[in-house]
């Protein structure tokens, strides 16, 4: 099974209390909850693609989190992945670390980048039923005005007859649970119903 998730931000106290207002008592409680939710779902051989901003902690404490997370890990670099390349960082815990990737997931193409890519490779491809065959998965913008702008772009693009399946894999949208592509597609549809976003 392959899962995706973005912007966990382990150890990021200001993000817990200000930007995202996650509501945890402190980063220790936030970290423990995210690890618990992750490990409840992910099994040892499952793949998890982290779409950036894994941790703002130091090298040693980030390594400790990596040891506790189940699954085979893949990392798309985000702007806060400052430990990568530092001495002592356990890069071998990842199958690969890249700034961008294109994968196939159950007959569909998946474009992976920490940042939203508005004109992505394979965007115009559809299956026989007219469904998009390519999905652009990203993070970075959390649940902010920037995400509202992405939603507006997607809506306008679709209204002009161009497929635009950009999905923000922000961890708070999934309750900190890594999701499969199909689960993210469903999650995105439900988010659309809830707040008018595409």
N, C-alpha and C positions, 0 to 999 in steps of 0.2 A: 504494500500500500504506500502511496506517496501523498504527503501532506505539505501544506504551505502555511506560513505565518510571517508576520512582519512587526517590527517596532516593539519588541518586548521590553527593551530598555531596563534590563536588570540593573539594580543599584542606583537608579536615577531618581533621587528624592524630589527634586524640583518638578519633575514631570508628574510624579505621583500627586503632589500637593497643588500644583498650579496648572500647567498646560492641559494635561489630560484630566486632572481632578479625579484620579482613580479611586480615592476614598479609602486606601489602606492606612492603617495606623502608622506604618513606616515601611522602609524598603525591605526590611527583613520579612515582614508579613506579606508584602507584595511578591517578593521572590519566591517564598515558600508556596504561596497560592499558585503562581504560574507553573512552578515545577510539578506540583501535585496534579493540576489539570492536564498538563502535558503527559505525564507518566501514566495517568489513568487511561489514556487513549492509545498512545504510541507504544508499539512493541519493538523488541530488539532489532529486527530486520527491516522494519518500516523505514522509509526515507522521509526526511523532513527538510524542505527547502526554507531557509530563513531569509526573508527578503530585506535584510539589513537591520541595523541598529539593535543588535543582540544585547549588548551590555555596555554600561558606562563605568563599570567597576574596574579595579586594577587587574593586572594580569593573573595574579594568584587566585583572587576570588572569582574571576570569570572562569578560570580553569576548573575550579571546584564546581561551579554550576554546570559546565560542560560535562563533567564526569557523572553528574546526577541525571542528566537528561537522557532518556531512552532514544534509540533509533540511530540510523545512519544519517549524519548531518551534512548539509550542503549550505554554503553561505554566499549570498549575493551581498557585496559590500555596500554598507550604508555610510552616511557621513559621520556617525558616532562609533563606528567599529575601529576605535583607536588602538586596540590591543593587537590587531592583526599585524604581523611582522615584527612585533616587539620580542625582545629576548625573553625566553621562557614561556611564551604563549604556545599552547598546545594545538598548533595548526593541524597536526596529524589526526586530530579528532574529527576533522572534516574530510569528506570524500574529495571535495574541491572548494576553492574560494575564488569567486570571479566578480567583476563589476556588472556583468550582463550575461545572460544565457538564453538559449532557445532549446526547449525540450519537446518531446511528444508525450502525451498523456491520454491513453485510451483513444487513439485515433485523432486527437486534436493537438494542434500546435500551441505551445505555451511560451510566451515571451516574458522573461523575468528580469526586472530591474528594480532597484530601490526607488527610483524616481518614476513618475508617470511618463510614459512615452506616447504622445498623442497620435503620431502617424507610425504605426508599428508594422513590422514585417508580417505579411500574410493577412492583413486586416480585411481585405476584400473577399477572402475565401469563404464559401458557404457549402454546406452539404446539400444533398438532393432535396431535402425538405426546406431549404433556405436558412437553416440555422448557422450561426458563425462557426467556423472550423478553427479559429485562432482566438486566443484570449491573452490579454496583456495584464499580468499580475504585478502589483507594485505595493509600495508602502509610503513612507516619508511624510505624507501630509496629515496623518492621523485623522481626526474628525474635526477639521478646521474649515475656515473660509476657503482655503485652497481646495479642499475636497468638494465644496459646493461648486467651485469653478470647474473642476474636472467633470462633475455631474452635468453641469450646463453644457459643456463642450460635447459630452457623449450624447446628450439628448438632441442637440442641434445637428450633430453628425448623423445620427439615426434618422432624424426627420428629413434629411437630404438624401436618404437611400443608401448610406454607407454604413456597413456594420461597424459597431464600436463597442467592443466588449472589454472594457477596462475594469478590473476589479481590485479594490483596495483591500489587501489582506491584513489590515490593521488588527492587532490582537484583541483590542477591546470589542470589535465587531463580532468576534466569535467567543467571547467570554474567556479569552486566553487559550483557547483550544486550537491546535493545529487542525486544519480541515483539508479534505480532498478537493480536487477541482470541482467535482459535482456539488459538494457541500458549499463551497464558496459561491458557485453560481446560484444556488438556492438562497444562501444567505444574502447575496446581493439583491435578488428579487424581493425578498422580505424587507430589506432595508429600503428599497424603492417604495414599497407600499407604505412604510412607516413614516417617511419624511419627504417624499416626493422626488427622491434622487433616482437616477438611472442605474 
